[in-house]
């Protein structure tokens, strides 16, 4: 372990929960910032814009396989 000597300064019973709590708070704050500052996340989570995908799929021409040479 690279930083094994840290446990001589910080008790693992305190350091590990503090570290995991900090990771959880940071992750939650990043996700909250993304969800509150973008418009597409709310639309995605609410299932919006379903018609556009169907319209694009219907308008796309079928892909033809190339003919095999004999």
Biopython code that builds the backbone (N, CA, C, O; Angstrom):
import numpy as np
from Bio.PDB.StructureBuilder import StructureBuilder

atoms = [
    (1, "UNK", "N", (0.843, -1.176, 0.000)),
    (1, "UNK", "CA", (0.000, 0.000, 0.000)),
    (1, "UNK", "C", (0.890, 1.241, 0.000)),
    (1, "UNK", "O", (1.801, 1.354, 0.821)),
    (2, "UNK", "N", (0.635, 2.148, -0.897)),
    (2, "UNK", "CA", (1.491, 3.311, -1.054)),
    (2, "UNK", "C", (1.433, 4.217, 0.177)),
    (2, "UNK", "O", (2.466, 4.661, 0.678)),
    (3, "UNK", "N", (0.247, 4.481, 0.648)),
    (3, "UNK", "CA", (0.067, 5.408, 1.763)),
    (3, "UNK", "C", (-0.270, 4.651, 3.051)),
    (3, "UNK", "O", (-1.153, 5.071, 3.798)),
    (4, "UNK", "N", (0.407, 3.568, 3.311)),
    (4, "UNK", "CA", (0.137, 2.757, 4.492)),
    (4, "UNK", "C", (0.450, 3.455, 5.799)),
    (4, "UNK", "O", (-0.151, 3.141, 6.826)),
    (5, "UNK", "N", (1.387, 4.405, 5.779)),
    (5, "UNK", "CA", (1.755, 5.094, 7.018)),
    (5, "UNK", "C", (0.710, 6.101, 7.475)),
    (5, "UNK", "O", (0.800, 6.618, 8.588)),
    (6, "UNK", "N", (-0.287, 6.389, 6.630)),
    (6, "UNK", "CA", (-1.329, 7.335, 7.041)),
    (6, "UNK", "C", (-2.091, 6.801, 8.249)),
    (6, "UNK", "O", (-2.608, 7.576, 9.054)),
    (7, "UNK", "N", (-2.161, 5.471, 8.375)),
    (7, "UNK", "CA", (-2.936, 4.884, 9.475)),
    (7, "UNK", "C", (-2.191, 4.960, 10.797)),
    (7, "UNK", "O", (-2.746, 4.597, 11.835)),
    (8, "UNK", "N", (-0.938, 5.427, 10.783)),
    (8, "UNK", "CA", (-0.262, 5.707, 12.055)),
    (8, "UNK", "C", (-0.683, 7.077, 12.586)),
    (8, "UNK", "O", (-0.508, 7.365, 13.770)),
    (9, "UNK", "N", (-1.237, 7.919, 11.715)),
    (9, "UNK", "CA", (-1.691, 9.258, 12.110)),
    (9, "UNK", "C", (-3.196, 9.285, 12.302)),
    (9, "UNK", "O", (-3.695, 9.885, 13.254)),
    (10, "UNK", "N", (-3.928, 8.633, 11.392)),
    (10, "UNK", "CA", (-5.392, 8.624, 11.421)),
    (10, "UNK", "C", (-5.859, 7.209, 11.744)),
    (10, "UNK", "O", (-5.423, 6.240, 11.123)),
    (11, "UNK", "N", (-6.737, 7.108, 12.707)),
    (11, "UNK", "CA", (-7.304, 5.813, 13.079)),
    (11, "UNK", "C", (-8.199, 5.319, 11.935)),
    (11, "UNK", "O", (-9.046, 6.078, 11.464)),
    (12, "UNK", "N", (-8.037, 4.058, 11.469)),
    (12, "UNK", "CA", (-8.868, 3.553, 10.372)),
    (12, "UNK", "C", (-10.359, 3.568, 10.691)),
    (12, "UNK", "O", (-11.178, 3.679, 9.778)),
    (13, "UNK", "N", (-10.726, 3.460, 11.956)),
    (13, "UNK", "CA", (-12.143, 3.499, 12.314)),
    (13, "UNK", "C", (-12.746, 4.875, 12.052)),
    (13, "UNK", "O", (-13.964, 4.999, 11.929)),
    (14, "UNK", "N", (-11.919, 5.898, 11.966)),
    (14, "UNK", "CA", (-12.383, 7.248, 11.662)),
    (14, "UNK", "C", (-12.101, 7.594, 10.202)),
    (14, "UNK", "O", (-12.952, 8.175, 9.529)),
    (15, "UNK", "N", (-10.922, 7.246, 9.711)),
    (15, "UNK", "CA", (-10.492, 7.656, 8.378)),
    (15, "UNK", "C", (-11.285, 7.035, 7.250)),
    (15, "UNK", "O", (-11.612, 7.718, 6.280)),
    (16, "UNK", "N", (-11.602, 5.756, 7.354)),
    (16, "UNK", "CA", (-12.320, 5.071, 6.275)),
    (16, "UNK", "C", (-13.748, 5.615, 6.125)),
    (16, "UNK", "O", (-14.152, 5.924, 5.004)),
    (17, "UNK", "N", (-14.521, 5.744, 7.203)),
    (17, "UNK", "CA", (-15.861, 6.327, 7.026)),
    (17, "UNK", "C", (-15.826, 7.786, 6.535)),
    (17, "UNK", "O", (-16.683, 8.194, 5.752)),
    (18, "UNK", "N", (-14.851, 8.558, 6.989)),
    (18, "UNK", "CA", (-14.744, 9.943, 6.523)),
    (18, "UNK", "C", (-14.422, 9.963, 5.030)),
    (18, "UNK", "O", (-15.004, 10.751, 4.284)),
    (19, "UNK", "N", (-13.512, 9.115, 4.592)),
    (19, "UNK", "CA", (-13.162, 9.051, 3.173)),
    (19, "UNK", "C", (-14.365, 8.621, 2.325)),
    (19, "UNK", "O", (-14.658, 9.246, 1.306)),
    (20, "UNK", "N", (-15.060, 7.556, 2.742)),
    (20, "UNK", "CA", (-16.214, 7.091, 1.982)),
    (20, "UNK", "C", (-17.338, 8.122, 1.996)),
    (20, "UNK", "O", (-18.046, 8.283, 1.002)),
    (21, "UNK", "N", (-17.501, 8.815, 3.110)),
    (21, "UNK", "CA", (-18.511, 9.876, 3.173)),
    (21, "UNK", "C", (-18.181, 11.016, 2.233)),
    (21, "UNK", "O", (-19.068, 11.564, 1.578)),
    (22, "UNK", "N", (-16.906, 11.377, 2.163)),
    (22, "UNK", "CA", (-16.487, 12.447, 1.258)),
    (22, "UNK", "C", (-16.718, 12.055, -0.203)),
    (22, "UNK", "O", (-17.140, 12.883, -1.011)),
    (23, "UNK", "N", (-16.443, 10.807, -0.537)),
    (23, "UNK", "CA", (-16.694, 10.327, -1.903)),
    (23, "UNK", "C", (-18.183, 10.368, -2.209)),
    (23, "UNK", "O", (-18.573, 10.775, -3.303)),
    (24, "UNK", "N", (-19.023, 9.953, -1.264)),
    (24, "UNK", "CA", (-20.470, 9.960, -1.473)),
    (24, "UNK", "C", (-20.999, 11.379, -1.639)),
    (24, "UNK", "O", (-21.824, 11.633, -2.517)),
    (25, "UNK", "N", (-20.536, 12.299, -0.811)),
    (25, "UNK", "CA", (-20.987, 13.698, -0.913)),
    (25, "UNK", "C", (-20.544, 14.309, -2.238)),
    (25, "UNK", "O", (-21.320, 15.019, -2.880)),
    (26, "UNK", "N", (-19.325, 14.047, -2.650)),
    (26, "UNK", "CA", (-18.832, 14.587, -3.921)),
    (26, "UNK", "C", (-19.627, 14.022, -5.096)),
    (26, "UNK", "O", (-19.995, 14.762, -6.009)),
    (27, "UNK", "N", (-19.889, 12.738, -5.078)),
    (27, "UNK", "CA", (-20.648, 12.116, -6.156)),
    (27, "UNK", "C", (-22.072, 12.667, -6.207)),
    (27, "UNK", "O", (-22.581, 12.972, -7.286)),
    (28, "UNK", "N", (-22.706, 12.794, -5.057)),
    (28, "UNK", "CA", (-24.066, 13.325, -5.009)),
    (28, "UNK", "C", (-24.105, 14.766, -5.515)),
    (28, "UNK", "O", (-25.017, 15.141, -6.252)),
    (29, "UNK", "N", (-23.125, 15.568, -5.123)),
    (29, "UNK", "CA", (-23.129, 16.970, -5.547)),
    (29, "UNK", "C", (-22.899, 17.105, -7.053)),
    (29, "UNK", "O", (-23.484, 17.984, -7.687)),
    (30, "UNK", "N", (-22.060, 16.252, -7.629)),
    (30, "UNK", "CA", (-21.844, 16.289, -9.082)),
    (30, "UNK", "C", (-23.117, 15.886, -9.814)),
    (30, "UNK", "O", (-23.508, 16.532, -10.786)),
    (31, "UNK", "N", (-23.760, 14.829, -9.355)),
    (31, "UNK", "CA", (-24.994, 14.390, -10.008)),
    (31, "UNK", "C", (-26.104, 15.435, -9.854)),
    (31, "UNK", "O", (-26.870, 15.659, -10.791)),
    (32, "UNK", "N", (-26.197, 16.064, -8.704)),
    (32, "UNK", "CA", (-27.195, 17.099, -8.486)),
    (32, "UNK", "C", (-26.926, 18.301, -9.398)),
    (32, "UNK", "O", (-27.862, 18.877, -9.952)),
    (33, "UNK", "N", (-25.678, 18.674, -9.551)),
    (33, "UNK", "CA", (-25.333, 19.795, -10.425)),
    (33, "UNK", "C", (-25.677, 19.489, -11.878)),
    (33, "UNK", "O", (-26.178, 20.361, -12.589)),
    (34, "UNK", "N", (-25.419, 18.284, -12.320)),
    (34, "UNK", "CA", (-25.743, 17.903, -13.697)),
    (34, "UNK", "C", (-27.255, 17.890, -13.903)),
    (34, "UNK", "O", (-27.750, 18.383, -14.916)),
    (35, "UNK", "N", (-27.982, 17.330, -12.949)),
    (35, "UNK", "CA", (-29.434, 17.233, -13.088)),
    (35, "UNK", "C", (-30.108, 18.598, -13.022)),
    (35, "UNK", "O", (-31.129, 18.807, -13.676)),
    (36, "UNK", "N", (-29.565, 19.524, -12.253)),
    (36, "UNK", "CA", (-30.229, 20.812, -12.107)),
    (36, "UNK", "C", (-29.763, 21.847, -13.133)),
    (36, "UNK", "O", (-30.444, 22.857, -13.314)),
    (37, "UNK", "N", (-28.644, 21.641, -13.803)),
    (37, "UNK", "CA", (-28.125, 22.634, -14.742)),
    (37, "UNK", "C", (-28.260, 22.237, -16.203)),
    (37, "UNK", "O", (-27.801, 22.971, -17.078)),
    (38, "UNK", "N", (-28.865, 21.115, -16.486)),
    (38, "UNK", "CA", (-29.078, 20.719, -17.873)),
    (38, "UNK", "C", (-30.558, 20.475, -18.100)),
    (38, "UNK", "O", (-31.297, 20.188, -17.158)),
    (39, "UNK", "N", (-30.986, 20.588, -19.333)),
    (39, "UNK", "CA", (-32.397, 20.346, -19.645)),
    (39, "UNK", "C", (-32.621, 18.929, -20.148)),
    (39, "UNK", "O", (-33.715, 18.384, -19.999)),
    (40, "UNK", "N", (-31.599, 18.328, -20.742)),
    (40, "UNK", "CA", (-31.800, 17.018, -21.344)),
    (40, "UNK", "C", (-31.908, 15.903, -20.316)),
    (40, "UNK", "O", (-32.524, 14.875, -20.599)),
    (41, "UNK", "N", (-31.325, 16.074, -19.121)),
    (41, "UNK", "CA", (-31.398, 15.015, -18.112)),
    (41, "UNK", "C", (-32.827, 14.850, -17.624)),
    (41, "UNK", "O", (-33.320, 13.729, -17.504)),
    (42, "UNK", "N", (-33.495, 15.965, -17.343)),
    (42, "UNK", "CA", (-34.885, 15.895, -16.877)),
    (42, "UNK", "C", (-35.781, 15.278, -17.944)),
    (42, "UNK", "O", (-36.654, 14.469, -17.632)),
    (43, "UNK", "N", (-35.569, 15.655, -19.192)),
    (43, "UNK", "CA", (-36.363, 15.082, -20.281)),
    (43, "UNK", "C", (-36.085, 13.591, -20.430)),
    (43, "UNK", "O", (-37.002, 12.808, -20.681)),
    (44, "UNK", "N", (-34.836, 13.200, -20.276)),
    (44, "UNK", "CA", (-34.477, 11.785, -20.384)),
    (44, "UNK", "C", (-35.102, 10.976, -19.256)),
    (44, "UNK", "O", (-35.648, 9.897, -19.491)),
    (45, "UNK", "N", (-35.025, 11.491, -18.037)),
    (45, "UNK", "CA", (-35.571, 10.765, -16.897)),
    (45, "UNK", "C", (-37.094, 10.700, -16.928)),
    (45, "UNK", "O", (-37.685, 9.768, -16.383)),
    (46, "UNK", "N", (-37.737, 11.686, -17.564)),
    (46, "UNK", "CA", (-39.188, 11.681, -17.688)),
    (46, "UNK", "C", (-39.662, 10.946, -18.931)),
    (46, "UNK", "O", (-40.867, 10.828, -19.152)),
    (47, "UNK", "N", (-38.751, 10.456, -19.736)),
    (47, "UNK", "CA", (-39.121, 9.706, -20.937)),
    (47, "UNK", "C", (-39.518, 10.595, -22.089)),
    (47, "UNK", "O", (-40.265, 10.163, -22.967)),
    (48, "UNK", "N", (-39.042, 11.821, -22.115)),
    (48, "UNK", "CA", (-39.400, 12.752, -23.175)),
    (48, "UNK", "C", (-38.685, 12.451, -24.481)),
    (48, "UNK", "O", (-37.706, 11.705, -24.520)),
    (49, "UNK", "N", (-39.199, 13.049, -25.548)),
    (49, "UNK", "CA", (-38.598, 12.982, -26.878)),
    (49, "UNK", "C", (-38.642, 11.580, -27.477)),
    (49, "UNK", "O", (-37.733, 11.183, -28.205)),
    (50, "UNK", "N", (-39.701, 10.831, -27.170)),
    (50, "UNK", "CA", (-39.816, 9.482, -27.733)),
    (50, "UNK", "C", (-40.178, 9.528, -29.213)),
    (50, "UNK", "O", (-39.766, 8.655, -29.977)),
    (51, "UNK", "N", (-40.936, 10.527, -29.621)),
    (51, "UNK", "CA", (-41.382, 10.621, -31.006)),
    (51, "UNK", "C", (-40.251, 10.881, -31.971)),
    (51, "UNK", "O", (-40.317, 10.434, -33.116)),
    (52, "UNK", "N", (-39.216, 11.584, -31.555)),
    (52, "UNK", "CA", (-38.115, 11.900, -32.454)),
    (52, "UNK", "C", (-37.351, 10.644, -32.853)),
    (52, "UNK", "O", (-36.938, 10.514, -34.006)),
    (53, "UNK", "N", (-37.160, 9.732, -31.932)),
    (53, "UNK", "CA", (-36.429, 8.500, -32.243)),
    (53, "UNK", "C", (-37.227, 7.625, -33.201)),
    (53, "UNK", "O", (-36.652, 7.006, -34.096)),
    (54, "UNK", "N", (-38.550, 7.567, -33.025)),
    (54, "UNK", "CA", (-39.390, 6.773, -33.913)),
    (54, "UNK", "C", (-39.407, 7.401, -35.301)),
    (54, "UNK", "O", (-39.345, 6.687, -36.301)),
    (55, "UNK", "N", (-39.490, 8.723, -35.376)),
    (55, "UNK", "CA", (-39.517, 9.395, -36.666)),
    (55, "UNK", "C", (-38.201, 9.214, -37.407)),
    (55, "UNK", "O", (-38.198, 9.023, -38.623)),
    (56, "UNK", "N", (-37.101, 9.270, -36.701)),
    (56, "UNK", "CA", (-35.802, 9.084, -37.342)),
    (56, "UNK", "C", (-35.642, 7.651, -37.843)),
    (56, "UNK", "O", (-35.075, 7.429, -38.912)),
    (57, "UNK", "N", (-36.133, 6.686, -37.085)),
    (57, "UNK", "CA", (-36.020, 5.293, -37.504)),
    (57, "UNK", "C", (-36.887, 5.021, -38.726)),
    (57, "UNK", "O", (-36.503, 4.242, -39.598)),
    (58, "UNK", "N", (-38.051, 5.658, -38.796)),
    (58, "UNK", "CA", (-38.942, 5.442, -39.932)),
    (58, "UNK", "C", (-38.407, 6.128, -41.189)),
    (58, "UNK", "O", (-38.641, 5.645, -42.297)),
    (59, "UNK", "N", (-37.703, 7.230, -41.037)),
    (59, "UNK", "CA", (-37.220, 7.975, -42.196)),
    (59, "UNK", "C", (-35.919, 7.402, -42.766)),
    (59, "UNK", "O", (-35.576, 7.700, -43.910)),
    (60, "UNK", "N", (-35.205, 6.608, -42.016)),
    (60, "UNK", "CA", (-33.927, 6.081, -42.479)),
    (60, "UNK", "C", (-34.156, 4.990, -43.527)),
    (60, "UNK", "O", (-34.989, 4.105, -43.327)),
    (61, "UNK", "N", (-33.430, 5.047, -44.627)),
    (61, "UNK", "CA", (-33.585, 4.002, -45.647)),
    (61, "UNK", "C", (-32.971, 2.692, -45.150)),
    (61, "UNK", "O", (-32.025, 2.708, -44.362)),
    (62, "UNK", "N", (-33.503, 1.573, -45.604)),
    (62, "UNK", "CA", (-32.942, 0.299, -45.171)),
    (62, "UNK", "C", (-31.534, 0.093, -45.719)),
    (62, "UNK", "O", (-31.209, 0.553, -46.814)),
    (63, "UNK", "N", (-30.725, -0.585, -44.965)),
    (63, "UNK", "CA", (-29.351, -0.864, -45.382)),
    (63, "UNK", "C", (-29.346, -2.181, -46.135)),
    (63, "UNK", "O", (-29.801, -3.209, -45.633)),
    (64, "UNK", "N", (-28.821, -2.127, -47.350)),
    (64, "UNK", "CA", (-28.780, -3.336, -48.165)),
    (64, "UNK", "C", (-27.413, -3.983, -48.052)),
    (64, "UNK", "O", (-26.389, -3.300, -48.062)),
    (65, "UNK", "N", (-27.403, -5.303, -47.944)),
    (65, "UNK", "CA", (-26.144, -6.032, -47.874)),
    (65, "UNK", "C", (-25.530, -6.099, -49.275)),
    (65, "UNK", "O", (-26.252, -6.265, -50.258)),
    (66, "UNK", "N", (-24.223, -5.972, -49.371)),
    (66, "UNK", "CA", (-23.591, -6.082, -50.699)),
    (66, "UNK", "C", (-23.700, -7.521, -51.224)),
    (66, "UNK", "O", (-23.721, -8.485, -50.458)),
    (67, "UNK", "N", (-23.768, -7.626, -52.516)),
    (67, "UNK", "CA", (-23.893, -8.939, -53.138)),
    (67, "UNK", "C", (-22.566, -9.689, -53.041)),
    (67, "UNK", "O", (-21.497, -9.113, -53.245)),
    (68, "UNK", "N", (-22.649, -10.944, -52.735)),
    (68, "UNK", "CA", (-21.429, -11.760, -52.614)),
    (68, "UNK", "C", (-20.917, -12.098, -54.014)),
    (68, "UNK", "O", (-21.704, -12.430, -54.900)),
    (69, "UNK", "N", (-19.619, -12.015, -54.213)),
    (69, "UNK", "CA", (-19.002, -12.357, -55.498)),
    (69, "UNK", "C", (-18.825, -13.862, -55.577)),
    (69, "UNK", "O", (-18.480, -14.519, -54.595)),
    (70, "UNK", "N", (-19.068, -14.389, -56.761)),
    (70, "UNK", "CA", (-18.924, -15.840, -56.946)),
    (70, "UNK", "C", (-17.656, -16.158, -57.691)),
    (70, "UNK", "O", (-17.363, -17.327, -57.941)),
]
sb = StructureBuilder()
sb.init_structure("model")
sb.init_model(0)
sb.init_chain("A")
sb.init_seg("    ")
for serial, (resi, resn, name, xyz) in enumerate(atoms, 1):
    if name == "N":
        sb.init_residue(resn, " ", resi, " ")
    sb.init_atom(name, np.array(xyz, "f"), 0.0, 1.0, " ", f" {name:<3s}", serial, name[0])
structure = sb.get_structure()
